[in-house]
Amino acid sequence: MSSLLFPLAPLLPWAYAMALVPVALLASPRRFWWPARVAGYLGVVLVLAAWLQAVFVDQPHDRLGLAMAGLISLLALVIIEYSQRYLEGEPGQRRYVLALLATLAAVATVVTTGDLFLLVGAWILSSLSLHQLLTFYRDRPQAVVAAHKKFLASRLADASLLLATLLLVRATGDSQLAAMLDAVNGRLQASAGLGWELQGAALLLALAVILKSAQLPVHGWLIQVMEAPTPVSALLHAGVVNLGGFLLLRFAPLLSAGVPAQSLLVLVGGVTAVLAALVMMTRISIKVRLAWSTCAQMGLMLLECGLGLYELALAHLLAHSLYKAHAFLAAGETVAHARQQALLPRMPAPELGGLLRALLLAAVALLLLEGLWTWALPGQGLPWVALTILAIGLAPWCLGGGQRATGPLTFGLLLGAYLLWHQAAGWLLDQSLAEAPLPLTALAIALLLGLYLLQAVLLARPRGALARRLYPLAFAGFHLDEHFTRLTFRL
């Protein structure tokens, strides 16, 4: 790995940073939005040129960083264009554009740099500049309180990442990511073990990502920042909150050998995914449902990294970013969509037996797929844990909304899409790492299978005794945010 080794890709942060000067100097909104829009288009051009250079120039390149840079440049262009229309006539637009460009420059630096100290600095800057976006409406107390909660959680994450950085530099003697990971791989190949410094660094990295990704019990700010402008929510949920997942992918060789860090990721990520998914079932506000969905999806992504399923985690990260950007930016069309759905005949509630048969059908289909895949591509095995997670996640699609032909067809299309994503993610990561210990795998499968069965009972019997007992707790978020909220007001 290198810092992309190209003259083009490291220029992506500068495309956004250099636009700060004309935005600060120009007077009217009609003028200072133009530098931001030019920076958005320039970022896309730079990433495309870097990919062409990676394909046609025979040099080592960082495929993961290039993929993330492409994602960020695309999101930046869309959000800048959307923001100009969304904020037309609003006061404080210059402050918004400056904070947006600073956030984009910092996030682009995180994914393209090859130096750990620069990565940490950009990580901290991305949080500080995002804070200005979250408090854009400073006259709204709820927005200020939620942003302050996020500020505290982010500073704890920064402290954890700084300590991890010091341990990594002390253990490897270098701040370059390539040299660090080479030193880690060298120790593992020599069967020397990580040692307490690298084990501690892996654990602190996992803790920093947990705090940054709004996992329980510091998740409340992610749910409560809905007072921010919609494009800020899209940027947060589709880009900034995924930096934790990127950091885990970047340090995958280190984390794959750190069992304490893996255990922390699986436990916290799994519990967060389960509880957030249950809470999401009680929400009717579209943006709040999307926020709880992000919390659950980030928990699932951390669980995947803890299990060593880095290809699945990368595919999940990219797909989740694109989906959440579209979901938030298209949230204004939800009312019209809801009215259209009200005109259609109401679908009957799924039966418990049907949901269980769907799970069984998905499991059988994936077993057949695994056998066919092994026969056709014997050198490229599919992890059985990833297939199990996929079976649980895709099982409801086998129902097809009551139409027998639609269910298997949709399931097959989703399955084929995942296989393509899996192959692409494997090519981007270009690494082969050991999976997590069996007890962690068993815990993760038990959590996800328990969530599926619990949701099946709730959907099939929405007025049953279990639903009546669970609904008040889930609607209150299981009262998990109260303690951190009290701490926020004290500080």
Order of alpha helices (4+ residues) and beta strands (2+ residues): alpha-alpha-alpha-alpha-alpha-alpha-alpha-alpha-alpha-alpha-alpha-alpha-alpha-alpha-alpha-alpha-alpha-alpha-alpha-alpha-alpha-alpha-alpha
